[in-house]
Every structure is written in C-alpha cells, then in structure tokens.
Amino acid sequence: MEKWQKSLQKSVKDVGLPAKLFNLPEDKLREVAHAFQFRVSPYYFSLLREKGDAIYRQCIPDELELEGSEKLMEDPLGEDESSPVPNIVHRYPDRCLFLVSNQCAMYCRFCTRKRKFGTRDRIDPSKLEAGFDYIRQHPEIRDVLISGGDPFLLEDSGIENILKRLRAVDHIQILRLGTRTPCVLPERITVKLTRMLKKYHPLFINVHFNHPDELTPQAVKALARLADAGIPLGSQTVLLKGINDDPIVMRLLMQKLLAARVRPYYIFQADLVYGTEHFRTPISKGLEIMRQLRGWTSGLAVPYYVVDLPGGGGKIPLLPEYVRNVEDHNIVFSNYCGQVCSYPDFTGDGKAGMSSDSVQPKQKNN
C-alpha cells in the first residue's frame, strides 16, 4: 500500500470529531452527512484554523445543506439527460466527459455532483466498458475529459489502463484529467505517477483550488511534479460566498496559481445545486471580481468567468462592460481603472465598424 493510500485510510469520516472541535450539533451533522457523504483527508483537515474559515466552509457539513429552494436542482447541468450510456456525458460536439471514479479524497460541500455520491445515481466504475465503446463508435469525439469523483483516487494501473485504451482510439487527440488531489491529497502526486502520465501526451490536467491558503508548500510541490512532467496545468475555481468572493482574495489566488505554474482557466459561477444556496453569490459579484483582475494583474493570471447554464446549455463567458458608447467612428471605452478613452473604429473604405445598436439595445415602440 502506497503512502497516499495509507493517508486516505486515516481520513476524517465521522462527524463526531468536527462536532467536538467546533461545538457543533452532532445529530444535525449526522443528518447532513447521511444526505451527502463526509470525508476529509488528514492533510486538508490539518489546514483548518478556525470555525468558519475558507477551509472549514469547504469541508465541514452545514445544516444549511438540508435547505433548498425551487430554483435549485439535483442535476443543474442536465448531465444525466446528456448521458447516452453510463459514465459518459456528451454535451459538446467534439468532446465528452468520462466519469471513471466514484471516490474523492474530500467531499466538497458545494459539489455539483452531490447526487452521484449517494446510492441511487452512484457512478459505477464497473460500467466503463460502455463508455469505451461509445467513444470508439463516435469519431466526432476528439477530446475526452476524464473525471468522476476523482480519477486520481484510482491506482496508477487503473489510470494507465484508461489512458492507454483511450490513446489507442485513432480519433482521440486530447486527453484531459480533472483532479483535486494536488489541493486536498498532495501526497497522491508521486514520482511514479508522473512518470506514467508523461507517456500519454498530449495530456492536460485541470486542478481545483478555491483559496490562497490551499497553495501550501506541499500542494506547490505536487503541482511542480506534474509541471515537470510536461503536463500543462489549468485551474478551475468556484466562486463561493465567504470563501473567495473578495477581489483581493481572488487576485492573490490567481497570482499564487500562476507562480505554481498553473494557468488560471475558469472561475465558475456556483451551480444551482440543491443544498448549496448558502455558497451562492450574485453574478454582479463575479463581474466585480473580474474588474479587479483585468489590468490589475498579469493577463496570464486572469481566467474566464463563466456560467454553466442549466439543462445542458453549456458554458457562457461573462465580462464586465468596457464599451461605454459609439460616437460616429469612435468607440468610447472605460478602462480597468475607470478612465474614459476613445478609440477610432473604421474600415479601409472609411466606413464605421461597430454601430451604436451593438452596444445599446433598441427601444421598442409601445
């Protein structure tokens, strides 16, 4: 048994410990943990400093998870409707999601796939064969995102078997892995693992960090091992109330990611998942944060801010409004620090480019 597996065996899985440490109602925590699994790796649990901090809110059950509204859903992204065979989600023309694991080193309290970690809709790794068959039979698929759960909770041999079989499919060009282990179980990123992964390029890995405190020396070392194997790293961050809904916190997170050789990729508006209302922020907050990133730090440290639309509508990027007006052949902008600037906009034949109609909606006659 490897070190990371021994560590995982020692995970905090009984709510009695956090209930005692933080003076929480144990009976209510057990009710929450029954609805959505509770597990925190020893490493991540060691990062806890005080009740209610950014680490605490991501891993400790909250009775607010038992509340919901009519606007929230078990499957907000319509993944189940876009699943032609078990473990495959095919929403986009040239790529698909392959769910290969039903385990995570930590069950994030805001998880978009909470429904998959109960008993009814649990991801079943024994049904992977249908996924391989589907991918082979659909030549339009050139890019496969391997996720779960967390694929790095599989043993090295299991991960390699999946990569090898997908790489043998002629029309598959890109393989991607989504994992949170560098953040919550950094000891999983071993030299042996990275030596195996580098055999399957072009291979990309998306990691998941939500707060600067998660970028510890151990996490940075794990990321370095992946980067040293020539694997491009991107980060996906979820905008979460009380965790990172602050422009200064988010800017520091993006800068620390970039310094760790991780390219900030997405900031996600929190999905409309049942039991996560207490994590949600208004979209205006996300746009405010983007205003405090663009121009205030390197463009390499500025991710896309996206909303993944309900019902399988896909990801929509959102940007602050920088165009103020169109006057004749000039576009009036407001830059990153609020200064108003004019830019000439015309084609080679002297005609204007952007029209005012493309900036301001037309008024309807009543």
Order of alpha helices (4+ residues) and beta strands (2+ residues): alpha-alpha-alpha-alpha-alpha-beta-beta-alpha-beta-alpha-beta-alpha-alpha-beta-alpha-beta-alpha-beta-alpha-beta-beta-beta-beta-beta
